[in-house]
Every structure is written in C-alpha cells, then in structure tokens.
Amino acid sequence: GTADYTEEPATKVKFRTSLSVPDCSTSLSLLGTGYREKVFAIIGVKVYAAGLYVNPSILSKLDAWKGRSAAQIQDDMPLFKSFFEDPMEKSLQIVLVRDVDGKTFWDALDEAISPRIKAPTPVDESALSTFRGIFQGRPLNKGTSIFLTWPHPSKMLVAVSSDGLPTSTDATIESPNIGSALFDVFFGDAPVSPSLKTSVATGLATILK
C-alpha cells in the first residue's frame, strides 16, 4: 500500500517507511529523504535520491532537543554528532536515478570523504581500499540501491543491490574515521544533499515536539 512508502518529491523515488537491512537486528524507520544534484556545465543533474533510516529507540535519547524547530535542529551540530555517536543502528539508502559508472561514483564519494580525514591511519587506508573495491568496475544502473549502515559508530556495512533490498552485506568498513567522515558528508555543515538534511531535521522536529 502507498502508506508503506514515502516519495522523495524531486526524484519521485519511493522509500519504504520501515525496512530491515542485512546484519541489523531491528527494523529501521525512515526519518527523512532528499536528493543529490551535480552541476555539469551550469546544468543541475539529479544523480540519486537518499533516505535516512534509524532505530526508533535512538529518538528517546534526544529529549534535550524537545520543542526545537526544524531550522534550529538543522543548524545544531551537537545534535547530529550525538545522533551519530549513539550506538543504535542507522542506515542511509542511496537510490541512483541515472546510470553511473562505479568508479565515477566512488571518486565523488572519495572526494568528499578524504578532506574530512586529516591524517589517515593505516586502518583508514585499508578501509578506504576495501570501500573502493566495492565500486571499481561495477556499473551502477538507474534504480540501484546502495546501503551504508552504521550498526555502531566505529563500523559501517556496505550493501549494493540492483533490484530491491540487498540480502547480504558486500563489505564491512571498520574505521571510526571513515564512518564519521561519511556521516559528516551528509549531515555536517556543508552537506552534499541539503534537501536530505532539511528533511531529517523536519522529521526530528516532528518527533521531538
């Protein structure tokens, strides 16, 4: 039924309101959606839609922010930091709305992650290499879903599915620096998808009324 989905307005991609991802113990709830646009020769091209899912239990730990407006929440970095550092599961679903070469997708991701890790450790370098390996030589066709799941702040699970929900995890990235850098790419001061962060802030404001 349509009640089980939320449509991201700009791309018309439908996100399930709750889902189970591989290697996660609980069903996660959709908190907000948005899209990523890349500008080529001054023309904005939508590349993917994204939705953030969370373990509903995490919301009971945000009482300190009760009554804040969406605009206040959106600018509140301590809230997003505590949100990320909470050991409850979070998952970001990315749905491509155009065909993308795996290397191109990785290069864009790496371009956003690397400047956020000031002094990469050998653990970070190894984890980045594992992360890169998932996408190299892999065509990411329109409709492909990429799930970035944090079962814990120090660990990130990556799963790619060209059709529906993935049945298994493609790789485990055990690097706290990469996990937090990637979260910052989407929910930091300069998010790659402002619409996603705005939507998540609105979702949080609604729940924390």
C-alpha positions as CSV (number, residue, x, y, z in Angstrom):
1,G,0.0,0.0,0.0
2,T,1.1,3.6,-0.5
3,A,1.0,4.2,3.2
4,D,4.1,2.0,3.5
5,Y,6.2,4.3,1.2
6,T,7.3,7.9,1.3
7,E,8.0,9.6,-2.1
8,E,11.1,11.9,-2.4
9,P,9.4,14.8,-4.2
10,A,12.2,15.9,-6.6
11,T,13.1,12.4,-8.0
12,K,9.8,10.6,-7.3
13,V,11.8,7.7,-5.7
14,K,9.7,5.8,-3.2
15,F,11.3,4.8,0.1
16,R,9.8,2.3,2.4
17,T,8.7,3.8,5.7
18,S,10.5,1.0,7.6
19,L,12.9,-1.7,6.5
20,S,15.3,-4.4,7.6
21,V,18.8,-4.3,6.3
22,P,21.3,-7.2,6.3
23,D,23.2,-7.7,9.7
24,C,20.9,-5.3,11.5
25,S,19.0,-6.7,14.5
26,T,16.0,-4.3,14.3
27,S,13.6,-2.9,11.7
28,L,14.6,0.8,11.0
29,S,12.3,3.7,10.4
30,L,12.6,6.4,7.7
31,L,13.4,9.8,9.2
32,G,13.8,11.9,6.0
33,T,14.6,11.9,2.3
34,G,16.4,14.1,-0.2
35,Y,18.4,14.1,-3.4
36,R,21.9,14.8,-4.7
37,E,22.4,17.1,-7.6
38,K,25.6,17.5,-9.5
39,V,26.2,20.6,-11.8
40,F,27.6,19.9,-15.2
41,A,28.2,23.0,-17.4
42,I,25.9,25.0,-15.2
43,I,23.0,22.5,-15.6
44,G,21.9,20.7,-12.4
45,V,21.6,16.9,-12.9
46,K,20.0,14.8,-10.3
47,V,22.2,11.8,-9.5
48,Y,20.5,10.0,-6.7
49,A,17.8,10.1,-4.0
50,A,18.6,9.2,-0.4
51,G,16.7,8.3,2.7
52,L,18.0,8.1,6.3
53,Y,16.7,5.2,8.5
54,V,17.2,4.9,12.2
55,N,16.5,2.5,15.1
56,P,13.4,4.2,16.6
57,S,14.9,3.7,20.1
58,I,17.5,6.4,19.3
59,L,14.8,9.1,19.4
60,S,14.1,8.5,23.1
61,K,17.6,9.7,23.8
62,L,17.2,13.1,22.2
63,D,14.9,14.6,24.9
64,A,17.3,17.5,25.4
65,W,16.2,18.8,21.9
66,K,12.4,18.5,22.6
67,G,10.5,21.5,21.3
68,R,13.2,22.7,18.9
69,S,12.1,23.8,15.4
70,A,13.3,22.1,12.3
71,A,15.5,25.2,11.5
72,Q,17.1,25.1,15.0
73,I,17.7,21.4,14.7
74,Q,19.2,21.7,11.2
75,D,21.9,24.1,12.4
76,D,22.6,22.2,15.6
77,M,25.8,20.2,15.0
78,P,26.0,18.8,18.6
79,L,22.6,17.1,17.9
80,F,23.8,15.4,14.7
81,K,27.1,14.5,16.5
82,S,25.3,12.9,19.4
83,F,22.9,11.2,16.9
84,F,25.9,9.6,15.1
85,E,27.7,8.7,18.2
86,D,24.8,6.8,19.7
87,P,25.4,3.1,19.3
88,M,22.0,2.5,17.8
89,E,21.7,1.4,14.1
90,K,21.4,4.0,11.3
91,S,21.3,3.3,7.6
92,L,21.4,5.6,4.6
93,Q,19.8,4.2,1.4
94,I,21.0,5.8,-1.8
95,V,18.9,5.1,-4.9
96,L,20.5,6.1,-8.3
97,V,18.2,8.0,-10.6
98,R,20.6,7.7,-13.6
99,D,23.2,5.2,-14.7
100,V,26.6,5.9,-13.1
101,D,29.9,4.1,-13.6
102,G,31.1,2.6,-10.3
103,K,34.5,4.4,-10.5
104,T,32.8,7.8,-11.0
105,F,30.5,7.2,-8.0
106,W,33.5,6.2,-5.8
107,D,35.6,9.1,-7.0
108,A,32.8,11.6,-6.0
109,L,32.5,9.8,-2.6
110,D,36.2,9.8,-2.0
111,E,36.5,13.4,-3.0
112,A,34.0,14.2,-0.2
113,I,35.4,11.8,2.5
114,S,39.2,12.3,2.1
115,P,39.4,16.0,3.1
116,R,37.5,15.2,6.2
117,I,40.2,12.7,7.4
118,K,43.1,14.9,8.2
119,A,45.7,12.2,9.0
120,P,44.6,8.8,7.7
121,T,45.9,5.9,9.7
122,P,46.8,2.5,8.1
123,V,43.4,1.3,9.3
124,D,41.7,4.1,7.4
125,E,43.8,3.5,4.3
126,S,42.9,-0.2,4.3
127,A,39.2,0.5,4.9
128,L,39.2,3.0,2.0
129,S,40.8,0.4,-0.2
130,T,38.0,-2.1,0.8
131,F,35.4,0.6,0.2
132,R,36.8,1.5,-3.2
133,G,36.9,-2.2,-4.2
134,I,33.1,-2.5,-4.0
135,F,32.5,0.0,-6.7
136,Q,35.5,-0.4,-9.1
137,G,34.5,-1.9,-12.4
138,R,30.9,-2.2,-11.3
139,P,28.2,-0.5,-13.4
140,L,25.6,1.2,-11.1
141,N,22.5,1.3,-13.2
142,K,19.5,3.6,-12.6
143,G,17.4,2.0,-9.7
144,T,20.4,0.5,-7.9
145,S,20.4,0.9,-4.2
146,I,23.4,1.4,-2.0
147,F,23.0,1.0,1.7
148,L,25.5,2.5,4.1
149,T,24.6,1.1,7.6
150,W,26.2,2.0,10.9
151,P,25.4,-0.8,13.4
152,H,27.8,1.1,15.6
153,P,29.8,4.4,15.1
154,S,33.0,2.6,14.6
155,K,31.7,0.1,12.0
156,M,29.9,0.6,8.6
157,L,28.3,-2.0,6.5
158,V,28.0,-1.5,2.7
159,A,25.5,-3.4,0.6
160,V,24.7,-2.8,-3.1
161,S,21.6,-4.2,-4.8
162,S,20.5,-3.6,-8.4
163,D,17.0,-4.9,-7.6
164,G,15.1,-4.3,-4.4
165,L,16.6,-4.8,-0.9
166,P,20.0,-6.5,-0.5
167,T,20.2,-9.9,1.1
168,S,23.8,-9.6,2.3
169,T,26.5,-7.2,3.2
170,D,29.1,-6.6,0.5
171,A,31.8,-5.2,2.8
172,T,32.4,-4.2,6.4
173,I,34.3,-1.0,6.9
174,E,35.9,-0.9,10.4
175,S,37.2,2.6,10.6
176,P,35.7,5.2,13.0
177,N,37.2,8.0,11.0
178,I,35.6,6.9,7.7
179,G,32.3,6.3,9.4
180,S,32.1,9.7,10.9
181,A,33.5,11.4,7.8
182,L,30.8,9.9,5.7
183,F,28.1,10.9,8.2
184,D,29.5,14.4,8.1
185,V,29.4,14.4,4.2
186,F,25.6,14.1,4.5
187,F,24.8,15.8,7.9
188,G,27.7,18.1,8.6
189,D,28.0,21.9,8.0
190,A,28.2,21.5,4.2
191,P,26.0,18.5,3.3
192,V,26.2,17.1,-0.2
193,S,22.4,16.9,-0.2
194,P,20.9,19.9,1.6
195,S,17.4,18.6,1.0
196,L,18.2,15.4,2.9
197,K,19.5,17.2,5.9
198,T,16.5,19.6,5.9
199,S,14.1,16.6,5.6
200,V,15.8,14.8,8.5
201,A,15.7,17.9,10.7
202,T,12.0,18.3,9.9
203,G,11.4,14.6,10.8
204,L,13.3,15.1,14.1
205,A,11.4,18.3,14.9
206,T,8.1,16.4,14.3
207,I,9.0,13.6,16.6
208,L,10.5,15.8,19.3
209,K,7.5,18.1,19.6
